[in-house]
Amino acid sequence: MNVSTRRASAVIAALAAGSLALTGCSGGNSGNEGKAQTDADAAAQSKVIPLGTADDSAGPATAVKGARNGGILRVYQRDNFNHLDPGQMYVSDMKALSQLIFRGLTAFKQDDKGNSKVVGDLATDAGQMSDGGKTWKYTLKDGIKFEDGKPITSKDIRHSIERLYAKFITDGPTYVQTWLSGGGTTYRKALPEGPYKGDHLPKSVLDTPDDKTVIFHFKKPEPQLPYALTMPGYSAVPDSAKDTKDAYDVKPVTSGPYKIASFKSGKSMQLVRNKNWDAKTDPVHHQYPDGFNITLNHQASDSTKRLMADQGEAKNAVSFTNAVDPTLTKNVLDNASAKKRLVQGYQPYVWQLNMNMDRLKDKKIRDAITYALPDQQLVRLNGGSYGGEIAGGLLAPTVAGYKKGYDPYGKISHPNGEPEKAKKLLKEAGKTGMKLVYAYSNTEARQKEAVAIEDALTKAGFNVQKKEVDAASWYEQMGKVDNGFDIYMTGWGQDWPDASTVIPPSYDGTTIQDGSSNYSHINDKHVNSEIARISQIADVKKATAEWEKLHQYIVEKINPAAPAFYTKVLQLYGSNVGGARYSMDVSYLDPNTLYLKK
């Protein structure tokens, strides 16, 4: 609020110049009559996201046209919410939930035309930068509280950051910690027990001079801080006995428009209004429904059939992350009513088959697996042109630096794979008949996918041993260093608009630990040193070009993961649901704007 117009403009210019493609989510819409997203939609998402002003950061959020208050919104979800501690939240379903129950210093603010800004959420603005980007100051708003009525102070924000250093936090983001205290896993040494024994980061690193002020001090410029702080992992956690460390994952204290009334793990969750949330402080979130009734274990076929039938409670229903079941896409598009109730978008994710490099050390074997994959069949099983398109590399079309047509393994030119080439490579490696332990999740789509992949790899000369894994804990299990598997699928997209949120998290060998997103365990000296070097480049255009060069080196010289397809999403909602749109931030339906029409 106290930022001058000139100062705000300087901050916006500085960061806009340093930001890259939109986070793979704009261009999505509702009521689109089922038109599949194209390359042009992905390209249109390559916009600069600026920082908003103090005025942009003031509440209340812009009203959704036609919205009304009241009613219980029904949600059909497939997977259990494996974490409720915001510091452990990283995957999409938990991120969607976080939009309703948590708040952090900053947030993405999206308008009804698909434009986005980073604004202050708990803070009065997106941040005041000084010292060339080494220092960032945040001032907290008046009237912000936790669900128990306790005011949120700078001490709570400091606590929220410092607790992420503790060893029990394994699955959340690490950007801010590493920027403050060193890369890789070394940041934990700065505060190995977190703040739980009275220790804190030095004021020269993280300062809270009064109850309203938080100051981050970095060793080098960190112009991406406002983007990182939008992530659920940096949401507010109280500096009190209510932070029960490991047990906080079961009973968190919320700060968003809703709070958790009940949660039966693996079964259901009820959200009700948080009476201590003040709309006047919040530029992003709404509180239209009285609550959300979420039930779990709904496979995509089940939620699609319910929403397509549009009977009873399904009229008031959505799914946060369940897409239209691929086998029912045509049925939905042929249904006049359902076709008007669609939300879709070109996502930032690359679906890829990770190859555990601790176990698959020979590149010829990894190349054989890559050539064997039947990518067109995988796309078809995931919804055809509405579910994705074949990927040639590991950077999505929504990332700045993406090179259309890049296809070193002939994935696009040979969409059904090249089994003979794969067989030859395996023979040259002396590994014909080699056993491959292949993990896949226990969902309908992944089970069908597993059959196709097993068949293709068998034809290439592998002995495939399939292992089914619970979908709710999928990324937790694949993120273990000693996971016991050779190959497994994951999807990765940028955390915010910058290629630096794709390559370092996925391919930096210094980050390997349980919970790391380096799922292939690549630990290459050249890659590690290049990541360190490129991360120091202040000129974003130059850095983008260098990230793409490194991307090509990773794909062609190392091949830690076989690209499969770039993802899209098609979602259905009930006829009594209003405000349904695609979220720039979540990459699925936006939970913030939903309301019931009557």
Stockholm file with secondary structure:
# STOCKHOLM 1.0

chainA/1-598         MNVSTRRASAVIAALAAGSLALTGCSGGNSGNEGKAQTDADAAAQSKVIPLGTADDSAGPATAVKGARNGGILRVYQRDNFNHLDPGQMYVSDMKALSQLIFRGLTAFKQDDKGNSKVVGDLATDAGQMSDGGKTWKYTLKDGIKFEDGKPITSKDIRHSIERLYAKFITDGPTYVQTWLSGGGTTYRKALPEGPYKGDHLPKSVLDTPDDKTVIFHFKKPEPQLPYALTMPGYSAVPDSAKDTKDAYDVKPVTSGPYKIASFKSGKSMQLVRNKNWDAKTDPVHHQYPDGFNITLNHQASDSTKRLMADQGEAKNAVSFTNAVDPTLTKNVLDNASAKKRLVQGYQPYVWQLNMNMDRLKDKKIRDAITYALPDQQLVRLNGGSYGGEIAGGLLAPTVAGYKKGYDPYGKISHPNGEPEKAKKLLKEAGKTGMKLVYAYSNTEARQKEAVAIEDALTKAGFNVQKKEVDAASWYEQMGKVDNGFDIYMTGWGQDWPDASTVIPPSYDGTTIQDGSSNYSHINDKHVNSEIARISQIADVKKATAEWEKLHQYIVEKINPAAPAFYTKVLQLYGSNVGGARYSMDVSYLDPNTLYLKK
#=GR chainA/1-598 SS CCCCHHHHHHHHHHHHTTCCSCCSCTTCEESCTTCCCCHHHHHHTCCCCCBCCTTTTCSSCCCCTTCCCCSEEEEECSSCCCCCSGGGCCSHHHHHHHHHHCCCSEEEEECTTSCEEEEESSBSSSCEEEGGGTEEEEEBCTTCBCTTSCBCCHHHHHHHHHGGGSTTCCSSCCHHHHHHHCTTTGGGGGSTTTTTTSCCCCTTTEEEEETTEEEEECSSCCTTHHHHTTSGGGSCCCSSTTCCGGGGGTSCCCCSSEEEEEEETTTEEEEEECTTCCGGGCSSCCCCSSEEEEECCCCHHHHHHHHHHTCGGGGGEECSSCCCCGGGHHHHHTCHHHHTSEEEEEEEEEEEEEECTTTCCCHHHHHHHHHHCCHHHHHHHTTGGGTEEECSSSSCTTSTTCCTTCCTTCTTTSTTCCHHHHHHHHHHTTCTTCEEEEEEESSHHHHHHHHHHHHHHHHTTCEEEEEEECGGGHHHHHTSTTCCCSEEEEEECCSSSSGGGTHHHHHCGGGCSTTCSCTTCCCCHHHHHHHHHHTTCCCHHHHHHHHHHHHHHIIIIICCEEEEEEEEEEEECCTTEECCCBCTTTSSBCGGGCEECC
#=GC SS_cons         CCCCHHHHHHHHHHHHTTCCSCCSCTTCEESCTTCCCCHHHHHHTCCCCCBCCTTTTCSSCCCCTTCCCCSEEEEECSSCCCCCSGGGCCSHHHHHHHHHHCCCSEEEEECTTSCEEEEESSBSSSCEEEGGGTEEEEEBCTTCBCTTSCBCCHHHHHHHHHGGGSTTCCSSCCHHHHHHHCTTTGGGGGSTTTTTTSCCCCTTTEEEEETTEEEEECSSCCTTHHHHTTSGGGSCCCSSTTCCGGGGGTSCCCCSSEEEEEEETTTEEEEEECTTCCGGGCSSCCCCSSEEEEECCCCHHHHHHHHHHTCGGGGGEECSSCCCCGGGHHHHHTCHHHHTSEEEEEEEEEEEEEECTTTCCCHHHHHHHHHHCCHHHHHHHTTGGGTEEECSSSSCTTSTTCCTTCCTTCTTTSTTCCHHHHHHHHHHTTCTTCEEEEEEESSHHHHHHHHHHHHHHHHTTCEEEEEEECGGGHHHHHTSTTCCCSEEEEEECCSSSSGGGTHHHHHCGGGCSTTCSCTTCCCCHHHHHHHHHHTTCCCHHHHHHHHHHHHHHIIIIICCEEEEEEEEEEEECCTTEECCCBCTTTSSBCGGGCEECC
//
